[in-house]
Amino acid sequence: MKAGLVPEITEEAGILADGPEPSPVEDNTGAVIHYFKMMESRLGYDLLLGGTKHFGLYRPGDSAWNWQAALRRMEDKLGKELALPKESRVLDAGCGVGDVAGYLARHYGIYVCGIDILDFNITAANRRAIRRGVPDRVAFRRMSYADLDFQDEMFDGCYTMETLVHAADAEVVVQEFYRVLKPGARLVLFEYSREAEQHMPPRAAAVFRRVSEVAAMPSYQRFEHGVLEQLMQQAGFAAINVEDITGGMLPMLKCFAMIAKVPYEIAKALRLEEQVINAMSAVEFWRYRQYFRYNVYTANKPVRRRGSRHQAFPRYLKKAAATYPGPQPHVLCDNASAGGQGRDRPARPAGPQHRQGRRRPRPAHPGLLRPGRWPGARPGKRARQPSTPEPTPPARTDSWPAAGIRPPLRLPLAYPGGVINQYYTAA
């Protein structure tokens, strides 16, 4: 990768395209590389899907053999789930040959940084980026998603397309995603889940175990229904949602099972099932399709609220509190309107920034003064307390109703230091 490609990603992170080898975490990197370098894997993905390594999405009535349209539809589904504005920076964890990254960069206007542990995938991804005309919007780096060489809070979004099942330790990977995402960023995972082994036939459980071992998918064995959601929640993600779209990808799986049936039967007769592991998975997963799901997991990294324990107390407010021990007239605290000192949350300066950041309480009475303002205050300015005492309302007499005079209405007026009773005559 040439210097200057996607500078918002590569230069800020301080990384180079020809960096060190991916550092193993627990490590099944060698098994993953071996699986994708198998002759059957490379020929199968290249001949059937043009190098892309994910399923397509079908609508009712679509032709099951129109694979390219289904693949683009699945990538559109990803782009809509990310729902990020243009110029956002997104991490593709397990980019493969870069088809998904290139499509999103071209059609959704985002910057995508793709990582993969396979060197030939990175080479192919750079070539395809140039062919698609988006070499300035995508960058690819050889890296493990279990040990990301990026700064904290760097990306606006992150996604995987059927790659998290290859992780040796999914908790570490999800925590790394959380670390490199900005507050409010979006996480989208297109991944599998399966039934617990006690809820499926013994042969189905044995087949799933065998495919997971040979295809280097240890996390697939762990991803029983509900497990990945728990890992995301434990990492700190919020607003977690799971959508089951298994029905939309089964037509492509059925096509693969029909193509792979004869080679798989021949390999079984010769006891060479492991040499055609993709054919085996296509046939057996179609046979036991009721025991797994294809899900879209979405979540957000929570935004730190103003005044939370994660926000540093402003230094100038510390100095002001030290020099003036009483209530600060220029400082608004959360419980100041109730007469407190606001010790439960850090104080914030008054002014337009404060007024935009907090929702003020509604006035005590429609049409009267807004809470926190004195009579005669100019717009945008906090009025001073009047120096003259307020007039005492006359005592109510029985002659007022007879004379048609309405008595004065006593209403409380709230201001930042507490509540002051003032008297206003309602017209």
N, C-alpha and C positions, 0 to 999 in steps of 0.2 A: 504494500500500500504506500502510495506516495505521500510525502509530507504535505499537509494542508487540507487533506480530505476530511470533511466534517470537523473543522477546527474546534467547534463548540464541544466536541466529545473528546477527541484525541489529545489536543494540546492541553486542555484544562486538566485532564486526568494525568498527564505526564507519562503516557505510555507509548510504546513503539510497536509497529506491526510485527517485527521479528523479535519479540520479547522472549523471556525464558520459557522453558517447557512448563505445561500446566502442573502445578504442585498437587500431588494426590492427597485426598482426604478420605481416609479409610480404605483404600482406594480400589475401585473397580474400573479405573480408566483403561487399563490394558484389556480387560474383557470387552468393554464397549468398543474400543478401536478394533479388536479382533472381529467382533460381530459385523461392524460396518465395512470391514475390508474383505469379508468373505465374498467369494465369487458370486454366489447366489444373491447376496444383498445388493451388490453393486449393479449386477445385470438386471435384477428385478426392478429396483427403483429407477434405473436409467431407461429401461425399455418400456415399462408400463406408465411411469409418471414423469418421465423426463428429469429425474433426479430429485423431485420433491418427495418429502418424507412425511406426509400427513394425509389424512382422509379428506374426502370431499363432502359437501353438504347438498342434500337433494330436497326438492320440494315435491309435493304430490303431483304425479303426472310427468316428472322429468325422466328422460331416458337414463337408465342405469349405466350405459356405456359412454355417455358424454362426460368423460372424466375431467377434462380441462375446465369445462364450465362449472362442475361441482367443486373443483379445487379453488377456483377464483371466488365462488360463493362462500366457501369456508373462510377464505382470507378477508372477504368483505364483512363476514360476521365478526371476525376478530377486530377489524377496524372500527366497527360500530360499538363493540363492547369497550374498546379503549376510550372512545369518545373524547379524544384530546384535540385541542386546537392546533392549527398549523404552527410549524416551527418548534413543536415540542420534541424533546429528546427521549427516545425510547430504547430500552435494552431488549434485544432478541436473544434469549438464553437457549442456545442450541439452534443456531441459524441454519445449519446444513449448507446447501448451495446458495442460500440467499434469496430464494424466490419470494418468500413471505416478506422479507425486509424490503426488497425492491418494489414489490407491489404496493405496500403501505406507503413507502416514500413517494412513489409516483402519483398515487391516487388520493392520498390523505395529507400530503405536504408536510410530513414529519421527518425528523432526522432519526435514523435507526443505527445503532451500534450492535452488530451481531458478533457473538462469540461462539466458538466451537472448539472441540479438542482434536478434530481431524484436519490435518494440514491440507489434504486434497480438497476438502470442502471449502476452506478459506480461499484457495486458489480459484476454484470454480466460481465462488461467490463474487470475487472481484471482477472476473471476466464478465459475468452476467450483469453486474451493475453498470459496467461500461456499455454493454450491449443495450441495456434499457435506457441509457441516458441519465442515470442518477448517480454517477460516481461521487458527486459533491454532497449527496444527501445520505449516503450510507458509508459505513466503515466496518471492517471485519477484522477480528483479532483472535488468535488462537489462545484460548483461556478456558479454564474450568469454572462452571457456575457455582461450584462449592468453595471457590477461593477467588473472589472477584478483585481484580487489581484496579479499583475505581475509588474515587473519593466518596465520602458519606454524602447522602442527600444530593445526588447528582442528576438523576433521571426523573422525568415526569411520568413515565410508565414503564412497565416491564411485562413480558409475556413469554409463554412457552407453548409449543405446538407438539405435544406427545413426546416430550423429551425428559420431563421430570421423573418418569418411571425408570430411567436409567441411572438415577442418583443412588449412590451408596448410602447416603445419609440425608434424607429429604429435609429433616429439621434444619440442618446447617444451611442448605440451599435456600430455604424460605427465609431464614434469618438474614442471609446475605442480600436477598431481594429487599427485605425491609430496610437494611442499612443503606443501600445505595439509592433508595427512592426518596424523593422529597416529601415533606408533609403535604397531604392532599393528593399524592400521586396515585395512579391506578395500576392494579395488578390483575392480569387476566391469564388464566391457565386452562389450556385445552388438554385434559388428561383423563385417564381411565380410572374406574373404581370397580370393585368386584364384590360378590357375596362372600361371606365367611365360609370357610371350608366345610363346616358342619351343616351348612344349608345347601350343599350341592352334592351331586353324586361323587363317589370316590374317584371314578375315572376322570371326571371333569377337574377335580382338584389336582389329581396327578398330572394331567395335561398342562394346566396352568403353571404348576411348579416347574415342569420341564421346560416349557417355553421361556419362563422367566430366567431360568439358569442359563440356557444356551444363548438367548438374545440379550443377556446382561441387563435385565430389568428387575433388580432386587426390590425396588420400591413398589412395583406392581403387586408383589405378594403382600405388602403392608397396606396398600390402599384399599382396605375394605370400605364400604359405604360409610361416609362420615369421618374418616380418619384425616383426610387432607384438610377438611374444614377446621378440625381441631388444631392441626399444625399451624395453619394460618392465624388462627385466633391466639395461640400461644406465642407466636412471633410478634403479635401486637396489631395485626390488621383488624379493621372494623368494616362494617357494612358488607359482610360476607354473604354472597349469594351463589347458589348452585343451580344450573339449568341442565337438565338431562336432554341431550339431542341425539341419543342413540338411534332413534328411528330415522334421522336424517343422514346417517353415515352407513347404515346397513346395506343399501343397494350396492355401494362400492365393495364392501366386504363380501357380498354374495358373488359379485363378478370375480374377485380374487379367488374365492373358494372354487368356483367352476373351472377357472384356468389351472389351479394348482392341484386339482383332485387326482389326475392321472400321474403327474410326477411324484406326488406324495405316496400314492399306492405302490408305485415301483420302488421308491426308497424304503418303504416299510417292508416290502418283500426282501430287499437286500440288507435290511437292518442298518440303513444309512439315514435315518430320520434327521439326525443332527446336521447333516450336510444340506438339508433343504428345510431349515427351520422356519423360513418365511412361508413356504408352502404348507408346512404343518400348522403354523399358527392361523393361516387363513381358513383352512378346512376345519380345524378343531374349534376355533373361536366362532365360526358360523354355526357349527353344530351345537355349541353351548352358549349361544348368544343371549339367552335369558339370564345368564349368571354374571354378566358384566354390563357396565354402563360407560357411555362416552359423555363426559360432562364439561361444561364451561363454568369455571370457578372465577368469580370476580370479587374484588375487595379493594378497599382504599386504605392508605396509610393515614391515620388520624392527624388532623391539624391541631397543633398546640394552641390552646386558647390563650388570649391575653390575660395576664395575671395568674397563670397557672404556676405550679411549682417548677416548671421547666423554664420559666422566664426570669431572667436576672432582675433583681431590684435595682432601679436606676440609681446611679451613684450620686447624682445631684439631689435626689430625694432623700437619700441617707444623710447627706450633709445638712439638708434643711431640717430634718427631724432631730438631728443632734443639737443644732443651734437654737431651735425653737421647740421646746418640749410640748407645748400646747397644740390644739387642733390647728392644722395648717389651713389658712384661708384660701390658698391657691391650689389645694390638693383635694381631689374628690376621691373618696373611698367607697367601697361597695355598700357598707352598712352605715355610711355617714348620714343618710337621710333618716335613719332610725335613731340617730343620736349617738352612734358608736364611733370608734376611731378607725374602723376599717382594718383591723389587724388580721382578719382572716385571709386577705389577699393583698398583694402589693398595691400601693397607691399609684395613681396615674394623674398626670397633669390635666388641669381643666383647659378647655378651649375647643376649637373646631374639631381637632383630631379626636378628643374624648367624646364629643357629642356625636360624631359619626360612628364611633366604635361601640357605643352603648345605646340601648333603647331606653328612652326616658319613660317614666310612668305617665299614664294619661292624666289630664287635669282633673282636679277634684270635682269640678262642675263645668259642663259645657258652656263655652262662651266667656268664662272667667279667665283669670291669669293662669299662665302655664306654671307648673311647679318649678321652683328654683329661681323664679324671677321676681324682682320687686317692681312695684308700679313705676312707670316712667323709664324702664330700661330700654336702651337702644338695641336694635336687632344685632345679634352677634356679640354683644358685650354683656358681662355679668354686672348687674346693677348693685350699687352699694346700699347698705342698710340706711333707711332714712334717719336723719338725726333728730327730727322732731317727734315727740310721742304721738301715738295715734289717738284720735278722739274716742272717748268712751261713748258707746251708743246710749241714747236715752232709754230710760226704763219704759217697758211696754205698758200702755194704758188701755183701758176698755174703750176710750173714745176714738181710737184709731180706726177700728173697723167701721164705726158709724160715720166718720169723716171721710172714708174712702182712701185712707193712707195706709200703704202696706208697711208692715214693720220691717226693721233692718234684718238681713239674713246673716247669721254668723257662720263663717266657713273657715276651715283651717287652711293655711298657706304653707306649703312645704318648701324648704330651702336646704342647701347642702349641709348646714350645721345642725339641723333638727327641724322641729315643727313650731311655727309661731301662729298664734291665733290672731287673725285680723278680721275686721268687720267690713263688710261691703253691703251696700244696699242694692238689692236686685231691682232693676227697673221694671 
